[in-house]
């Protein structure tokens, strides 16, 4: 890795071009504090879309594939310091692996991979020299950190019950059959994996709950539902939890909750 002292970090991104949801969010987040600059990307599997997206973002370098990007950026003296993986879930493992093997730090959207076997392979590639980060980012907020400290210090007493919810309404209708690209891949088991709602937003809720509670979730009893007819993956879930420390809890997440645009991971502990 190149020396980063005295300059902004150079960031790259795979996926997230025009028509995507999270790419622009990552671009803004990476640059908002002035510590990093997005300079390179393989923004789409469609080369035309990739190039036009790169032009719209004023990127210095655009690539037609993530493999080319990993190889060429690693060889440059002014190559990227880290890459953001913002592709559909099915590509997370391959993209993260390519950049880790090229010696480039990786910030990957969740889920990290399709299986524990793949996740273990990526963890084995990560080290003190090449970092691998997963975007369970809600734990970064100051109030969340304060809540965690209150629990850890025992200032709320013994944790008995913890509740968390993350609700949206954007999948109330069968958008996957109406040309919505985000809905198409998120409800497709081949590209999203075994879950839509829980894998997409429920994981954020679970991570935030464990982060504040300071206890891993040990057991679950989950009721997953696909309310929209013929939808192949869940769009709603109600889950009972038991923590290793003895506390009980619930996790509710939904993408068909009318009126909830993005009610991000509300947590209560008692």
PyMOL commands that set and color helices and strands:
alter all, ss='L'
color gray80, all
select helices_A, chain A and resi 22-31+47-56+66-75+89-101+116-125+137-140+142-152+175-177+181-186+189-192+197-213
alter helices_A, ss='H'
color red, helices_A
select strands_A, chain A and resi 9-15+36-42+61-62+82-86+105-108+132-134+161-167+217-225+236-243+248-254+263-269
alter strands_A, ss='S'
color yellow, strands_A
deselect
rebuild
show_as cartoon
